[in-house]
Amino acid sequence: MDNEDLKELNDIFKNMGGVDKVEDYTNNFDRLPDGEYIGEIEKVSTKNSKKTGRPMMEMIIAVEDGKKEYHYLMLAGKDLKATQTAIARTITQLKKLGVTGTDVGDFVSGAESLVGTKVNMRIETNGEFRNIDLTLA
């Protein structure tokens, strides 16, 4: 990268709003429209939500034309009931994909073995919620 490249990148960065606005662009990608897709799980990782700080699992599913869907499985909620619901949804989804275990740790570590797995993916938006269901292809 030469100085001209760096100057061009700095101009783009400034037009984005600089350091104060850069996070607004972190989700700057086109979402797949509602429908059914066949994809492959490309990556599984655990992290904390940027928004809430709560633990979650992220799955990246690659579909046709190099497009990707980012699927988030929450592992905790704002209170006990929400956490129970989040765990139940995550474990149910992982069981559909063949992951087994006796505790949350088993399912989380088992999810990492899903990389390379072909899946059927159904996306359905209901109001503000985007529901993604995965089953083995």
N, C-alpha and C positions, 0 to 999 in steps of 0.2 A: 504494500500500500504506500503510495507516495503522498506528498503534501496536498496535491490537487484532490485526491480521493478523500483525504481527511477533511479538507475544506468543504467539499460537497456534503459529506456526512454531518459535519457541524452545522451547516446551513439547514439541513433537514431536521436535525435535532432541535435547533432554535425555533423553527417553524412549528414543531410539535409542542412547544411551550417549555422546553428545557427540562431541567431536573424536577421542577415542581409538577409537571404534567405528564411525565414519561409513563407513569403507571396506567394512565388512561388508554394507552396503546397496547397494553400487554395482552388484551383479548381481541385484538384487531384482526379477526379472521372470519371467513364466511362459514356459517353453520350449514350442515347438510339439511335439506328440507325433510319434512316428515315423510316417512316411507319405510320400506324394508330394504335392507342391504346385506350383502355378504362381505365380511371383512376378516382381517387377521389382527389379533392382539399383538401390538408392536412393543408395548412397554407397560409395566405395572410398577407403581411406586407408592410409597406412603409419604405423606407430608402433612403440614398443618395448613388449613385454609387461610388464604391471605385476608379474607373478609372477617372471619370469626376467630381464627387462631386454633380452631378445634381440629383434631386428627381426622384424616380422610385418606382414601385410596384413590389414585388416579390411574385410569386405564386409557391408553391411546390405541384406538382401533383404526387401522389403515383400510380404506376402501378404494374403489376404482379411481382412476385418474390422479393418483397420488393424494387424494383428499383424506383428511383424518377427522375422526370424531374423538373428543375428549370427554370421557365418562367418569364422573366423580361419585364415589361411594362413601358417604359420610359414616364415620365411626363414633361420633358423639353429637349430642344436641345441647340445647340451652339449659335443659333440666333432665332429671332422671327419666321421665316418660319419653321425652324426645330422644334421649340417648338409647333407650330400649328399642324404640322404633327404628332408629338409624342402624343399630346393630342387627336387628331382625331383617331389615331390607338388604343390608350388605351380605349377611350370611346366606339368605335365600338366593340372591343373585349368584353368589359363588358356588352354591350347591348345584344350581342349574348348569354350571360350567364344569361340574365334576370334582370340585374341590371338597375334600372331607376334613374332618377334624373333631376335636372334643372341646376346644376353647377358641377364643377369638384369635389368639396368636397362631394356632394351627392354620386357620383359614387365611390369615394375612400372609403367612409364609408360603402357604400352598398356592395363593394367587400368583405369586411370582413365577411359578412353573407354567402359567398360562401363556407366556410369551410364545408366539408362533402358532397359537391355536386359532383355527378357522371358526368363525362365529356367524350366526344369523343375528342381525341387529334390527330392531324395530324402534323407530323414533316417532313419538307422538307428542305434540304440544297441546296442553290443556290450559288455556289462560296464560298465566305467567310461568307455569311449570313445564319443563321439557323432560318427558319420560323416555328413558332408554332401557330397553329390555334385551338382554343377550341370551342366546341359547347356542348349544353346540351345532355346528353346521354338518 
